[in-house]
Amino acid sequence: MRLFFFATGFMIISAWMSLVFNNYVQLFGIKINWLLVFVIILSFHYPKLSLPLVSILAGLICDSHSHGIMGLYGISFFLTTLIVIQLKKIL
């Protein structure tokens, strides 16, 4: 339960960073997806069962700001989290 609230707090901070900093700070002209970066970092540190649910929520936040197809970022973040967790088990 603490991990869920911790990850949700990181997700809110990274959503603010994506909305504010990406307009001003772009490395080599590329906008960084801060939500995905934080989800991958949390997946490496805490490979728990609730983290894929947090990644789906992070993807839905990205979907709401991208004005694209709802669920596309959610599915891709979920699969990315599962792949990172499996890679950590292998390595």
C-alpha positions as a Markdown table, in Angstrom:
| # | Residue | x | y | z |
|---|---|---|---|---|
| 1 | Met | 0.0 | 0.0 | 0.0 |
| 2 | Arg | 2.9 | 2.4 | 0.8 |
| 3 | Leu | 4.4 | 1.6 | -2.6 |
| 4 | Phe | 1.2 | 2.5 | -4.4 |
| 5 | Phe | 1.1 | 5.9 | -2.7 |
| 6 | Phe | 4.8 | 6.5 | -3.2 |
| 7 | Ala | 4.5 | 5.6 | -6.9 |
| 8 | Thr | 1.4 | 7.7 | -7.3 |
| 9 | Gly | 3.2 | 10.7 | -5.8 |
| 10 | Phe | 6.1 | 10.2 | -8.2 |
| 11 | Met | 3.6 | 9.9 | -11.0 |
| 12 | Ile | 2.0 | 13.3 | -10.1 |
| 13 | Ile | 5.4 | 15.0 | -9.9 |
| 14 | Ser | 6.5 | 13.5 | -13.3 |
| 15 | Ala | 3.2 | 14.5 | -14.9 |
| 16 | Trp | 3.8 | 18.1 | -13.7 |
| 17 | Met | 7.4 | 17.9 | -15.1 |
| 18 | Ser | 6.1 | 16.6 | -18.4 |
| 19 | Leu | 3.5 | 19.4 | -18.7 |
| 20 | Val | 5.8 | 22.3 | -17.6 |
| 21 | Phe | 9.5 | 21.4 | -18.2 |
| 22 | Asn | 9.0 | 19.8 | -21.7 |
| 23 | Asn | 8.0 | 23.2 | -23.1 |
| 24 | Tyr | 11.2 | 24.8 | -21.9 |
| 25 | Val | 13.8 | 22.0 | -21.5 |
| 26 | Gln | 14.4 | 19.8 | -24.5 |
| 27 | Leu | 17.6 | 17.7 | -24.8 |
| 28 | Phe | 18.7 | 17.8 | -28.5 |
| 29 | Gly | 15.2 | 18.9 | -29.5 |
| 30 | Ile | 13.5 | 15.8 | -28.0 |
| 31 | Lys | 10.8 | 16.0 | -25.4 |
| 32 | Ile | 11.4 | 13.5 | -22.5 |
| 33 | Asn | 8.5 | 11.4 | -21.3 |
| 34 | Trp | 9.1 | 11.8 | -17.6 |
| 35 | Leu | 6.2 | 9.5 | -16.6 |
| 36 | Leu | 7.8 | 6.6 | -18.5 |
| 37 | Val | 11.2 | 7.4 | -17.1 |
| 38 | Phe | 9.9 | 7.3 | -13.5 |
| 39 | Val | 7.8 | 4.1 | -14.2 |
| 40 | Ile | 11.0 | 2.4 | -15.5 |
| 41 | Ile | 13.0 | 3.5 | -12.5 |
| 42 | Leu | 10.3 | 2.3 | -10.1 |
| 43 | Ser | 10.1 | -1.0 | -12.0 |
| 44 | Phe | 13.8 | -1.6 | -11.5 |
| 45 | His | 13.7 | -0.8 | -7.8 |
| 46 | Tyr | 10.3 | -2.2 | -6.7 |
| 47 | Pro | 9.2 | -5.1 | -8.9 |
| 48 | Lys | 5.9 | -5.5 | -7.0 |
| 49 | Leu | 2.5 | -6.6 | -8.3 |
| 50 | Ser | 0.8 | -3.2 | -7.8 |
| 51 | Leu | 3.4 | -1.3 | -10.0 |
| 52 | Pro | 1.9 | -2.4 | -13.3 |
| 53 | Leu | -1.4 | -0.9 | -12.2 |
| 54 | Val | 0.4 | 2.4 | -11.4 |
| 55 | Ser | 1.9 | 2.3 | -14.9 |
| 56 | Ile | -1.5 | 1.9 | -16.4 |
| 57 | Leu | -2.6 | 5.0 | -14.5 |
| 58 | Ala | 0.5 | 6.9 | -15.6 |
| 59 | Gly | -0.3 | 5.9 | -19.2 |
| 60 | Leu | -3.9 | 7.1 | -18.9 |
| 61 | Ile | -2.5 | 10.5 | -17.6 |
| 62 | Cys | -0.3 | 10.7 | -20.8 |
| 63 | Asp | -3.4 | 9.7 | -22.9 |
| 64 | Ser | -5.4 | 12.5 | -21.4 |
| 65 | His | -2.8 | 15.1 | -22.3 |
| 66 | Ser | -1.9 | 13.8 | -25.7 |
| 67 | His | -5.5 | 14.0 | -27.2 |
| 68 | Gly | -4.9 | 10.6 | -28.8 |
| 69 | Ile | -6.5 | 7.2 | -28.5 |
| 70 | Met | -7.3 | 6.5 | -24.8 |
| 71 | Gly | -5.5 | 3.4 | -23.5 |
| 72 | Leu | -2.6 | 3.4 | -26.0 |
| 73 | Tyr | -0.1 | 4.8 | -23.5 |
| 74 | Gly | -1.7 | 2.8 | -20.7 |
| 75 | Ile | -1.1 | -0.5 | -22.6 |
| 76 | Ser | 2.4 | 0.4 | -23.7 |
| 77 | Phe | 3.4 | 1.5 | -20.1 |
| 78 | Phe | 1.9 | -1.7 | -18.7 |
| 79 | Leu | 3.9 | -3.8 | -21.2 |
| 80 | Thr | 7.0 | -1.8 | -20.6 |
| 81 | Thr | 6.7 | -2.4 | -16.9 |
| 82 | Leu | 6.2 | -6.1 | -17.3 |
| 83 | Ile | 9.2 | -6.4 | -19.6 |
| 84 | Val | 11.4 | -4.5 | -17.2 |
| 85 | Ile | 10.3 | -6.7 | -14.3 |
| 86 | Gln | 11.0 | -9.9 | -16.3 |
| 87 | Leu | 14.4 | -8.5 | -17.4 |
| 88 | Lys | 15.3 | -7.8 | -13.8 |
| 89 | Lys | 14.5 | -11.4 | -12.9 |
| 90 | Ile | 16.8 | -12.6 | -15.7 |
| 91 | Leu | 19.6 | -10.3 | -14.9 |
